[in-house]
Amino acid sequence: MGMTPASAVSADELSIARRIAAGDRAQFAVLIRRYNQRLYRLARATLRDDAEAEDALQDAYLSAYHSIQRFRGDAALSTWLSRLVLNECLGRIRRGDRRRKVVPLVSSNEAMGEVPEEDIARPERIVARAQIRGLLEQKLDDLPEAFRVVFVLRSVEELSVEETADVLGIPATTVRTRYFRAKGLLREALAQEIDLAERDLFEFGGQRCERICARVLTTLAATRPESPGA
């Protein structure tokens, strides 16, 4: 799933770039579909907003299309595209155009993977998984940007340390440090949520309590009372 190292850029990638530069939009569509999810996650981790990430991704693709004639294979196409996306996202942050809201990245079509067949008949599993993923994404959004981006590239997209360093233009040791720190902060944040949730385990109040009470009283009302002294 990782990116192709810059030293291993193939003649095929150069050929793809040349075809797109010559106006082959069908080939460009193939390229977009190949890297869409990876690049979206990168934009989302940087901007922390679904709609803004989509806009940034779209603008980065347009920039890529108009500048791909300058692609010389010094890095893999995926790395080149990732840098364009990052530049677009960071430019938006610097310009202050980013909306000040956080929207949990919870996809209705299970974007993190296909839904197992056994879960199709168990919608509660899908809901539970979405809730857990939403919580993880919320805590990931709370991390500093440098940690968020490294975590997404390493843990979600499964890039190697070297590939992540190549995309971000930072030393491999920095990637390792940020990834280790990001995982530690996420564990701490999730542990705090679990500690709070423990207090509400098997909570039984409100409407649920009243429903049981009403059922019991209804059943008693329908039952023939015992005679005194029975």
Buried (B, 14 or more C-beta within 10 A) or exposed (E): EBBBBBEEBEEEBBEBBBBBBEEBEEBBEEBBEBBEEBBBBBBBBBBBBBEBBBBBBEBBBEBBBEEBEEBEBEBBBBBBBBBBBBEBBBEBBEEEEBEEEEBBBBEEEBEBEEBEEEBEEEEEBBEEBBEEBEBBBBBBBBBEBBBBBBBBBBBBBEBBBBBBBBBBEBEBEBBBBBBEBBBEBBEEBBEEEEEEEEEEEEEEEEEEEEEEEEEEEEEEEEEEEEEEEE
